[in-house]
Structure formats: structure tokens, C-alpha cells
């Protein structure tokens, strides 16, 4: 299968590219190479004969038409997006332009290509989204997001992703474009860009800096190892039912404070400090405005219909992640100089 992957130099997209190439698929990696992208993420995959790279912004419709015409993909996996909630609070326009207008351009370019090719039955447009479109959950563990949970986005980021989800469904209903959708929980793992919680904690700990936790650390997330997510995405694009959405979760709910303490324990064991524990560096900071209390995914549909479950526990996945960051200092060192990394963002209004 030839896959056109947007955002393939980003965190989740690069995991998809690496796994797809490893499984023998051809991949066309379409990425604008904005601040969070890094071609080092796919350096090994790029050596494969079935790999091609196109530096294209999804806001550029003419460039997208050229890419489709040149490469003739069997399926699209649309991951390109602005995704950092704090940045969406400070600069929402980039999120509107990329996540909404960019998705519109992708849908129109894919539709023109699909219709021009005679509407092949095996073509797929797979839109990858987030559980944040569903809003915030109460503490009750019996309440989880399902595929029918009403949308209730709370930040510019989640609102822009909700809008893109609606566009994808509309293009399926109105034009018959063969689509599948997925909404995932919080990802973590190797190549995680160093502005998100897990890499921030690892790298601040190693640098002897405070480990910032919003509010009292009670906000709960369902944590999904990025390589498990990539596995699920490749399954959905090939086996998912047209027009259907699938929630992908890690089945690993943890509060932010629990997560940070687990990371500190792993670091204490793998690279102990001279004195004390890394947990001594934990610092509680003013909460993000509008911070959602809890996200939790009910993965029953993908488990029942496609037979998928995550392969690693949160403890196993976090240890793999810490070991990767310890072993790949040159990768993260050069990313720390990029705009906004290491700064507190999003203080004006709330992942």
C-alpha cells in the first residue's frame, strides 16, 4: 500500500512512517517542517526505496494537487496539525489556518484525486484526531469518552480539531469520500517534542530544574505509547469501516502528579542523583486557564471490531521513553533552542 502521510516528520506522524516502512508499505511524507518537525525522526525510514518526502504546507492547495498527481497514493493518513494547547491560547490563528483550512484543502485535494481516478473502492482518507474534542470528564472512573460522546471542545486547539472532524464527516456524507476517523488519548514515547509534559519532566529533571505541574496535579489523562498508536492507526486505515470513527486509548489513566512521580522513580533507578530524588524538584505552578479535569477513552469499539489493544503498560512505556531520551541527547539538545521550547506558554487562557 502506498500511504500519503501528512505531518510525517512530527511526533506521531514519524512513528507511523517508521512502522509503515518497516512493514513494507510505501510512504509519501508530506510535511511543512514547522517548529515541531524534525527529519531526524525518520532518518532510517528515509533510506528505504519506498520512501519519498515532500516539503509542502497543507494550506497550499496547488502543492497538494501536485503531490497527489505525482505519487498516486492508495490512502491518506492525515496527521498534520498544530497540537500544543498552550500555544493555541497564545496564537490561535495558526491552529485555525492549519487544522481547519489545511484539513479542508486536504479533503478537496483527496476528493479531486479520488474522483479523477474513477473513485477506486479501496481508497481511504484517514483523519487522525484527539480525545480533547469531547471536552472534560468528571472524576467517576465509570464515565469515559465513546465514539458517540457529544463534542464539547474547551481550547482553541480542541475546537479547531473538532471543526476538522466535522469537515471530514461532511465530505463523507456529501461527496461520498471514503473516510475513517480516529480520536486518540495523550501520546508519549521516543521522539516526543520537548515542549510536552513527559519530555519536559525528563529533561528538566536531568538539568536539575523545577518539574512544573499545573494546579495540584490532579488532572487525569489516559496515556498511549506512540508506537502502539501507530500500530492502531495502520490497522484502522486498512480494516476500519468507512464513515466510522474509532477511539484509541492506552487503558492507562494517571493523574499528572502520579505520572511525574513515576517518571522520577524511573530516573532515580536509571540515572540516580548524587543526593535525594528527582521528585524533590516537583513544583506546583499556576494552573492553565480552562484546564480540562479528565480525559479517558473507552476503547471497546476498536477492541471488538478490529481486535486491537495496547501492547505496553504505562510503566513499561515510560521506562522505554526515559531510556530513549537518555540514549539520544544529541536529538533533544538541538530542539531545545527552537522557538518557545522551555518557556511557560498559554498563561492567557487551557490540555
Kinemage of the C-alpha trace (Angstrom):
@kinemage 1
@onewidth
@group {chain A} dominant
@subgroup {mainchain}
@vectorlist {calphas} color= white
{ca unk a 1} P 0.000 0.000 0.000
{ca unk a 2} L 1.243 3.496 -0.802
{ca unk a 3} L 0.401 5.861 2.064
{ca unk a 4} L 0.431 9.650 1.899
{ca unk a 5} L 1.196 10.697 5.481
{ca unk a 6} L 0.828 14.367 6.394
{ca unk a 7} L 2.889 15.572 9.329
{ca unk a 8} L 5.234 12.629 8.936
{ca unk a 9} L 8.187 14.478 10.471
{ca unk a 10} L 6.287 15.165 13.689
{ca unk a 11} L 5.976 13.037 16.799
{ca unk a 12} L 3.046 10.734 15.973
{ca unk a 13} L 3.418 11.044 12.208
{ca unk a 14} L 7.030 9.909 12.272
{ca unk a 15} L 6.062 6.857 14.348
{ca unk a 16} L 3.532 5.990 11.632
{ca unk a 17} L 6.141 6.487 8.902
{ca unk a 18} L 8.720 4.315 10.664
{ca unk a 19} L 6.263 1.494 11.293
{ca unk a 20} L 4.724 1.659 7.815
{ca unk a 21} L 8.122 1.421 6.157
{ca unk a 22} L 9.139 -1.418 8.485
{ca unk a 23} L 6.026 -3.320 7.393
{ca unk a 24} L 6.788 -2.919 3.711
{ca unk a 25} L 4.427 -0.079 2.781
{ca unk a 26} L 5.454 2.798 0.549
{ca unk a 27} L 5.247 6.207 2.210
{ca unk a 28} L 4.991 9.745 0.870
{ca unk a 29} L 5.839 12.002 3.806
{ca unk a 30} L 4.227 15.434 3.406
{ca unk a 31} L 5.416 17.946 5.992
{ca unk a 32} L 5.870 21.719 6.062
{ca unk a 33} L 8.749 21.346 8.571
{ca unk a 34} L 7.419 23.862 11.069
{ca unk a 35} L 8.948 24.266 14.546
{ca unk a 36} L 7.924 20.822 15.930
{ca unk a 37} L 9.013 18.787 12.887
{ca unk a 38} L 12.351 17.010 12.667
{ca unk a 39} L 13.539 14.911 9.731
{ca unk a 40} L 15.901 13.072 12.085
{ca unk a 41} L 12.729 11.333 13.329
{ca unk a 42} L 12.533 9.423 10.035
{ca unk a 43} L 16.217 9.264 9.107
{ca unk a 44} L 16.347 5.457 8.987
{ca unk a 45} L 12.988 5.121 7.214
{ca unk a 46} L 14.136 7.655 4.624
{ca unk a 47} L 16.785 5.179 3.447
{ca unk a 48} L 14.103 2.781 2.236
{ca unk a 49} L 13.382 2.711 -1.517
{ca unk a 50} L 9.663 3.102 -0.851
{ca unk a 51} L 10.057 6.439 0.967
{ca unk a 52} L 9.524 9.885 -0.558
{ca unk a 53} L 9.480 13.304 1.089
{ca unk a 54} L 7.576 16.412 0.014
{ca unk a 55} L 8.072 19.669 1.923
{ca unk a 56} L 4.575 21.019 1.450
{ca unk a 57} L 2.252 23.084 3.644
{ca unk a 58} L -1.283 21.674 3.736
{ca unk a 59} L -2.551 25.238 3.433
{ca unk a 60} L -1.174 25.233 -0.142
{ca unk a 61} L -3.864 23.559 -2.257
{ca unk a 62} L -1.935 23.734 -5.537
{ca unk a 63} L 1.042 21.991 -3.975
{ca unk a 64} L -1.229 19.270 -2.586
{ca unk a 65} L -2.756 18.672 -6.024
{ca unk a 66} L 0.750 18.261 -7.421
{ca unk a 67} L 1.692 15.745 -4.711
{ca unk a 68} L -1.410 13.624 -5.313
{ca unk a 69} L -0.856 13.645 -9.073
{ca unk a 70} L 2.803 12.761 -8.768
{ca unk a 71} L 2.563 9.969 -6.195
{ca unk a 72} L -0.931 8.479 -6.657
{ca unk a 73} L -1.413 7.194 -3.082
{ca unk a 74} L -3.708 4.331 -2.124
{ca unk a 75} L -4.621 6.017 1.155
{ca unk a 76} L -4.139 9.244 3.086
{ca unk a 77} L -3.243 9.383 6.761
{ca unk a 78} L -3.816 12.985 7.781
{ca unk a 79} L -1.868 13.822 10.947
{ca unk a 80} L -0.505 17.285 10.149
{ca unk a 81} L -1.787 19.696 12.776
{ca unk a 82} L -0.849 22.333 15.284
{ca unk a 83} L -1.320 20.431 18.536
{ca unk a 84} L 0.067 22.252 21.581
{ca unk a 85} L -2.785 23.631 23.701
{ca unk a 86} L -0.668 26.299 25.378
{ca unk a 87} L 0.465 27.647 22.010
{ca unk a 88} L -3.161 27.688 20.827
{ca unk a 89} L -4.009 30.011 23.699
{ca unk a 90} L -1.243 32.451 22.780
{ca unk a 91} L -1.684 32.224 18.990
{ca unk a 92} L -4.968 30.632 17.878
{ca unk a 93} L -4.762 31.780 14.251
{ca unk a 94} L -2.151 29.157 13.318
{ca unk a 95} L -4.483 26.460 14.658
{ca unk a 96} L -7.445 27.725 12.661
{ca unk a 97} L -5.435 28.008 9.458
{ca unk a 98} L -3.645 24.644 9.706
{ca unk a 99} L -6.182 22.421 11.443
{ca unk a 100} L -9.330 23.711 9.749
{ca unk a 101} L -8.304 25.303 6.444
{ca unk a 102} L -5.495 22.793 5.983
{ca unk a 103} L -7.865 19.866 6.520
{ca unk a 104} L -10.324 21.429 4.059
{ca unk a 105} L -7.530 21.606 1.478
{ca unk a 106} L -6.571 18.002 2.140
{ca unk a 107} L -10.157 16.843 1.722
{ca unk a 108} L -10.609 18.746 -1.524
{ca unk a 109} L -7.278 17.587 -2.943
{ca unk a 110} L -8.061 13.996 -1.977
{ca unk a 111} L -11.576 14.237 -3.412
{ca unk a 112} L -10.327 15.635 -6.722
{ca unk a 113} L -7.721 12.886 -6.948
{ca unk a 114} L -10.184 10.135 -5.965
{ca unk a 115} L -12.853 11.290 -8.400
{ca unk a 116} L -10.291 11.743 -11.170
{ca unk a 117} L -9.095 8.179 -10.639
{ca unk a 118} L -12.635 6.839 -11.064
{ca unk a 119} L -13.466 6.615 -7.340
{ca unk a 120} L -11.433 3.477 -6.561
{ca unk a 121} L -13.188 1.420 -3.876
{ca unk a 122} L -10.037 0.724 -1.875
{ca unk a 123} L -9.031 4.408 -1.429
{ca unk a 124} L -9.153 5.704 2.147
{ca unk a 125} L -8.838 9.118 3.803
{ca unk a 126} L -7.895 8.518 7.442
{ca unk a 127} L -8.263 11.582 9.646
{ca unk a 128} L -6.359 11.410 12.940
{ca unk a 129} L -7.786 13.492 15.785
{ca unk a 130} L -7.797 13.798 19.566
{ca unk a 131} L -9.971 12.942 22.559
{ca unk a 132} L -9.864 16.623 23.544
{ca unk a 133} L -12.738 17.335 21.147
{ca unk a 134} L -15.044 15.684 23.711
{ca unk a 135} L -14.250 18.172 26.477
{ca unk a 136} L -13.738 17.252 30.118
{ca unk a 137} L -14.941 14.278 32.179
{ca unk a 138} L -15.902 14.011 35.856
{ca unk a 139} L -13.721 12.008 38.235
{ca unk a 140} L -16.083 8.991 38.108
{ca unk a 141} L -13.957 6.189 36.527
{ca unk a 142} L -17.044 4.567 35.031
{ca unk a 143} L -17.524 7.567 32.727
{ca unk a 144} L -15.373 7.541 29.584
{ca unk a 145} L -15.381 9.021 26.105
{ca unk a 146} L -17.041 6.850 23.467
{ca unk a 147} L -17.391 7.466 19.761
{ca unk a 148} L -20.870 8.911 20.391
{ca unk a 149} L -19.869 11.335 23.150
{ca unk a 150} L -21.060 14.835 22.176
{ca unk a 151} L -18.321 17.242 21.173
{ca unk a 152} L -17.508 19.913 23.761
{ca unk a 153} L -14.075 21.415 22.975
{ca unk a 154} L -12.650 23.864 25.506
{ca unk a 155} L -9.478 25.309 23.914
{ca unk a 156} L -8.635 26.864 20.537
{ca unk a 157} L -6.697 23.672 19.752
{ca unk a 158} L -9.512 21.246 20.542
{ca unk a 159} L -12.074 23.499 18.859
{ca unk a 160} L -10.006 23.516 15.663
{ca unk a 161} L -9.684 19.727 15.748
{ca unk a 162} L -13.414 19.341 16.374
{ca unk a 163} L -14.081 21.501 13.329
{ca unk a 164} L -11.757 19.363 11.218
{ca unk a 165} L -13.541 16.188 12.372
{ca unk a 166} L -16.871 17.677 11.302
{ca unk a 167} L -15.454 18.573 7.889
{ca unk a 168} L -14.253 15.020 7.328
{ca unk a 169} L -17.642 13.564 8.204
{ca unk a 170} L -19.370 16.115 5.960
{ca unk a 171} L -17.161 15.215 2.989
{ca unk a 172} L -18.090 11.574 3.511
{ca unk a 173} L -21.817 12.246 3.717
{ca unk a 174} L -21.976 14.891 0.972
{ca unk a 175} L -19.431 13.669 -1.550
{ca unk a 176} L -19.066 10.013 -0.630
{ca unk a 177} L -15.356 10.397 0.111
{ca unk a 178} L -14.284 7.122 1.771
{ca unk a 179} L -13.112 8.220 5.211
{ca unk a 180} L -12.261 6.739 8.602
{ca unk a 181} L -11.563 8.747 11.739
{ca unk a 182} L -9.698 8.113 14.968
{ca unk a 183} L -9.565 10.044 18.236
{ca unk a 184} L -6.641 9.232 20.491
{ca unk a 185} L -5.654 9.877 24.083
{ca unk a 186} L -2.404 11.554 25.186
{ca unk a 187} L 0.613 10.090 23.408
{ca unk a 188} L 4.134 9.727 24.794
{ca unk a 189} L 7.291 7.934 23.706
{ca unk a 190} L 10.510 8.303 21.678
{ca unk a 191} L 10.926 11.462 19.582
{ca unk a 192} L 8.390 13.369 21.712
{ca unk a 193} L 8.964 17.072 21.028
{ca unk a 194} L 10.403 18.674 24.205
{ca unk a 195} L 7.535 21.050 24.999
{ca unk a 196} L 5.016 18.413 26.150
{ca unk a 197} L 4.686 17.133 29.718
{ca unk a 198} L 6.638 13.849 29.589
{ca unk a 199} L 9.785 15.178 27.851
{ca unk a 200} L 9.654 18.401 29.879
{ca unk a 201} L 9.746 16.384 33.103
{ca unk a 202} L 12.561 14.103 31.885
{ca unk a 203} L 14.745 16.907 30.575
{ca unk a 204} L 14.116 19.316 33.462
{ca unk a 205} L 14.908 16.537 35.913
{ca unk a 206} L 18.223 15.805 34.222
{ca unk a 207} L 19.061 19.515 34.143
{ca unk a 208} L 18.293 19.998 37.844
{ca unk a 209} L 15.403 22.348 37.048
{ca unk a 210} L 11.965 22.508 38.679
{ca unk a 211} L 9.449 19.938 37.468
{ca unk a 212} L 6.367 22.115 36.816
{ca unk a 213} L 2.926 20.640 37.468
{ca unk a 214} L -0.184 22.690 36.742
{ca unk a 215} L -2.508 23.293 39.688
{ca unk a 216} L -2.456 20.467 42.212
{ca unk a 217} L -1.577 17.765 39.666
{ca unk a 218} L -4.964 16.071 39.895
{ca unk a 219} L -5.818 16.392 36.184
{ca unk a 220} L -6.159 12.892 34.728
{ca unk a 221} L -5.128 11.678 31.277
{ca unk a 222} L -5.209 8.299 29.514
{ca unk a 223} L -1.640 7.693 28.308
{ca unk a 224} L -0.956 5.931 24.990
{ca unk a 225} L 2.519 4.801 23.903
{ca unk a 226} L 3.136 6.344 20.484
{ca unk a 227} L 4.268 3.097 18.848
{ca unk a 228} L 1.060 1.398 19.993
{ca unk a 229} L -0.857 4.310 18.490
{ca unk a 230} L 0.948 3.939 15.153
{ca unk a 231} L 0.053 0.244 15.124
{ca unk a 232} L -3.621 1.062 15.710
{ca unk a 233} L -3.640 3.736 13.002
{ca unk a 234} L -2.249 1.386 10.368
{ca unk a 235} L -4.879 -1.163 11.335
{ca unk a 236} L -7.724 1.352 11.038
{ca unk a 237} L -6.642 2.689 7.641
{ca unk a 238} L -6.650 -0.857 6.271
{ca unk a 239} L -9.537 -2.506 8.161
{ca unk a 240} L -11.728 0.267 9.562
{ca unk a 241} L -15.335 0.567 8.410
{ca unk a 242} L -15.959 3.511 6.082
{ca unk a 243} L -17.526 6.531 7.716
{ca unk a 244} L -16.788 5.144 11.168
{ca unk a 245} L -14.702 6.601 13.979
{ca unk a 246} L -12.570 4.675 16.453
{ca unk a 247} L -11.358 5.858 19.846
{ca unk a 248} L -7.780 4.754 20.559
{ca unk a 249} L -6.720 4.733 24.200
{ca unk a 250} L -3.832 3.385 26.200
{ca unk a 251} L -6.016 1.991 29.008
{ca unk a 252} L -3.635 3.793 31.359
{ca unk a 253} L -5.295 6.588 33.328
{ca unk a 254} L -2.974 8.546 35.575
{ca unk a 255} L -3.108 11.940 37.222
{ca unk a 256} L -0.375 14.333 36.173
{ca unk a 257} L 1.164 14.082 39.635
{ca unk a 258} L 1.159 10.258 39.526
{ca unk a 259} L 2.759 10.360 36.084
{ca unk a 260} L 5.511 12.722 37.180
{ca unk a 261} L 6.270 10.669 40.286
{ca unk a 262} L 6.516 7.528 38.136
{ca unk a 263} L 8.976 9.276 35.823
{ca unk a 264} L 11.025 10.423 38.805
{ca unk a 265} L 11.160 6.876 40.152
{ca unk a 266} L 12.399 5.551 36.810
{ca unk a 267} L 15.068 8.275 36.621
{ca unk a 268} L 16.107 7.590 40.224
{ca unk a 269} L 16.786 3.999 39.202
{ca unk a 270} L 18.375 4.547 35.785
{ca unk a 271} L 20.383 7.719 36.451
{ca unk a 272} L 20.343 8.483 40.175
{ca unk a 273} L 21.173 11.915 41.549
{ca unk a 274} L 24.054 12.475 43.918
{ca unk a 275} L 21.600 13.402 46.650
{ca unk a 276} L 17.885 12.782 47.077
{ca unk a 277} L 15.240 12.014 44.481
{ca unk a 278} L 14.209 13.771 41.297
{ca unk a 279} L 10.801 14.082 42.946
{ca unk a 280} L 12.364 16.742 45.194
{ca unk a 281} L 12.288 19.028 42.117
{ca unk a 282} L 8.481 18.870 41.744
{ca unk a 283} L 6.985 22.366 41.738
{ca unk a 284} L 3.306 23.257 41.514
{ca unk a 285} L 2.594 26.219 39.241
{ca unk a 286} L -0.484 28.299 38.434
{ca unk a 287} L -2.942 26.171 36.507
{ca unk a 288} L -3.599 26.657 32.823
{ca unk a 289} L -6.788 28.632 32.155
{ca unk a 290} L -9.676 26.286 31.303
{ca unk a 291} L -7.627 23.165 32.118
{ca unk a 292} L -9.770 20.063 31.407
{ca unk a 293} L -10.053 17.896 34.519
{ca unk a 294} L -10.009 14.415 32.990
{ca unk a 295} L -9.789 12.564 29.682
{ca unk a 296} L -10.487 8.840 29.472
{ca unk a 297} L -11.229 6.696 26.433
{ca unk a 298} L -13.483 3.681 26.202
{ca unk a 299} L -11.675 1.591 23.529
{ca unk a 300} L -14.389 -1.078 23.268
{ca unk a 301} L -15.171 -0.444 19.586
{ca unk a 302} L -11.639 -0.856 18.240
{ca unk a 303} L -11.090 -3.845 20.527
{ca unk a 304} L -14.309 -5.558 19.456
{ca unk a 305} L -14.347 -4.714 15.754
{ca unk a 306} L -10.629 -4.740 14.903
{ca unk a 307} L -9.128 -6.769 17.736
{ca unk a 308} L -6.687 -4.066 18.833
{ca unk a 309} L -5.356 -3.419 22.327
{ca unk a 310} L -2.269 -1.533 23.535
{ca unk a 311} L 0.792 -3.706 23.996
{ca unk a 312} L 2.577 -1.882 26.837
{ca unk a 313} L 1.594 -0.675 30.292
{ca unk a 314} L 2.270 2.904 31.330
{ca unk a 315} L 5.198 1.758 33.469
{ca unk a 316} L 6.779 -0.180 30.579
{ca unk a 317} L 6.195 2.614 28.107
{ca unk a 318} L 7.572 5.329 30.378
{ca unk a 319} L 10.714 3.312 31.040
{ca unk a 320} L 11.225 2.838 27.295
{ca unk a 321} L 10.743 6.578 26.866
{ca unk a 322} L 13.183 7.572 29.603
{ca unk a 323} L 15.806 5.175 28.261
{ca unk a 324} L 15.349 6.635 24.771
{ca unk a 325} L 15.872 10.196 25.987
{ca unk a 326} L 18.940 9.149 27.999
{ca unk a 327} L 20.396 7.496 24.899
{ca unk a 328} L 19.562 10.274 22.419
{ca unk a 329} L 20.809 13.512 23.926
{ca unk a 330} L 22.024 14.977 20.579
{ca unk a 331} L 18.451 14.726 19.220
{ca unk a 332} L 16.793 16.686 22.008
{ca unk a 333} L 19.639 19.124 22.632
{ca unk a 334} L 19.253 20.794 19.255
{ca unk a 335} L 15.457 21.016 19.580
{ca unk a 336} L 15.665 22.891 22.878
{ca unk a 337} L 16.747 26.028 21.024
{ca unk a 338} L 13.567 26.196 18.945
{ca unk a 339} L 11.073 28.980 19.486
{ca unk a 340} L 9.048 28.693 22.703
{ca unk a 341} L 10.674 25.486 23.975
{ca unk a 342} L 11.419 25.712 27.694
{ca unk a 343} L 9.112 28.699 28.198
{ca unk a 344} L 5.804 28.824 30.039
{ca unk a 345} L 3.197 29.366 27.336
{ca unk a 346} L -0.574 29.706 27.358
{ca unk a 347} L -0.971 31.738 30.528
{ca unk a 348} L -3.666 33.845 28.969
{ca unk a 349} L -6.441 31.483 28.656
{ca unk a 350} P -6.477 25.741 28.572
{ca unk a 351} P -4.563 20.462 27.745
